[in-house]
Amino acid sequence: MLDLVHMAIDEDLLLADGFESALVGVGQRCGQPNLAVYSIPLALGILVDRDGMSLDEAREYLDFNVLGAWVGDRTPLWIDPMGIAEMRE
């Protein structure tokens, strides 16, 4: 029997400190290490609410200091959730 719970939990995941409530899951691809997956809109909300940044300041900070940071093969994945209609715009 396949242990799906064990597959989703990975002690080697790199987590983004301070963005725990923006964590939305674990990304998996065949033959690749699992990655922590974070929501960009939730992370922006954290920066606005917790740090008192404007939305523009939060976006600039997130882009430069978080999304632009490569920390190796286990660097977390950041997503901006959208539907197919939004992708086609």
C-alpha positions as CSV (number, residue, x, y, z in Angstrom):
1,M,0.0,0.0,0.0
2,L,1.3,3.5,-0.9
3,D,1.8,5.8,2.0
4,L,0.5,9.1,0.7
5,V,0.9,10.9,4.0
6,H,4.6,10.1,4.1
7,M,5.0,11.3,0.5
8,A,3.6,14.8,1.4
9,I,5.9,15.2,4.4
10,D,9.5,15.9,3.8
11,E,11.9,16.9,6.5
12,D,14.3,18.4,4.0
13,L,11.9,21.1,2.8
14,L,13.2,24.6,2.9
15,L,10.7,26.9,4.5
16,A,10.4,30.7,4.2
17,D,10.8,32.1,7.7
18,G,8.0,34.4,8.7
19,F,5.6,33.3,5.9
20,E,4.1,30.2,7.6
21,S,0.5,31.3,7.0
22,A,1.3,31.7,3.2
23,L,2.3,28.0,2.9
24,V,-0.3,26.3,0.8
25,G,1.3,22.8,0.3
26,V,4.1,20.7,-1.1
27,G,4.9,20.5,-4.8
28,Q,5.9,17.2,-6.2
29,R,7.4,16.2,-9.6
30,C,8.7,12.9,-10.8
31,G,12.4,12.5,-10.0
32,Q,12.7,15.9,-8.4
33,P,12.8,16.9,-4.7
34,N,9.6,18.1,-3.0
35,L,9.3,21.9,-2.7
36,A,7.4,24.0,-0.2
37,V,4.7,26.0,-2.1
38,Y,3.7,29.4,-1.0
39,S,0.9,31.8,-2.1
40,I,2.2,35.2,-3.3
41,P,-1.1,37.0,-2.4
42,L,-1.0,35.6,1.1
43,A,2.7,36.6,1.5
44,L,1.8,40.1,0.4
45,G,-0.9,40.2,3.0
46,I,1.6,39.2,5.7
47,L,3.9,42.0,4.7
48,V,1.1,44.6,4.7
49,D,-0.5,43.4,7.9
50,R,2.6,42.4,9.9
51,D,5.1,44.9,8.7
52,G,2.8,47.9,7.8
53,M,4.0,48.0,4.2
54,S,1.9,49.5,1.5
55,L,1.0,46.9,-1.2
56,D,3.6,48.4,-3.6
57,E,6.3,48.3,-0.9
58,A,5.3,44.7,-0.1
59,R,5.5,43.7,-3.8
60,E,8.9,45.3,-4.2
61,Y,10.2,43.6,-1.0
62,L,8.8,40.2,-2.0
63,D,10.1,40.4,-5.5
64,F,13.7,41.4,-4.5
65,N,14.2,39.7,-1.2
66,V,12.1,36.5,-1.5
67,L,11.2,35.6,-5.0
68,G,14.6,36.7,-6.3
69,A,16.5,34.6,-3.7
70,W,17.9,31.3,-4.9
71,V,19.0,29.0,-2.0
72,G,19.6,25.8,-4.0
73,D,17.5,23.0,-5.5
74,R,15.1,23.1,-2.6
75,T,14.2,26.8,-3.0
76,P,10.5,27.1,-2.3
77,L,8.0,27.6,-5.1
78,W,5.8,30.8,-5.1
79,I,2.5,30.8,-6.9
80,D,0.0,33.4,-7.9
81,P,-3.2,31.4,-8.1
82,M,-5.4,32.1,-11.2
83,G,-7.8,30.4,-13.4
84,I,-7.5,29.7,-17.1
85,A,-9.4,32.8,-18.1
86,E,-7.0,35.0,-16.1
87,M,-4.0,33.2,-17.7
88,R,-5.4,34.0,-21.2
89,E,-5.8,37.8,-20.5
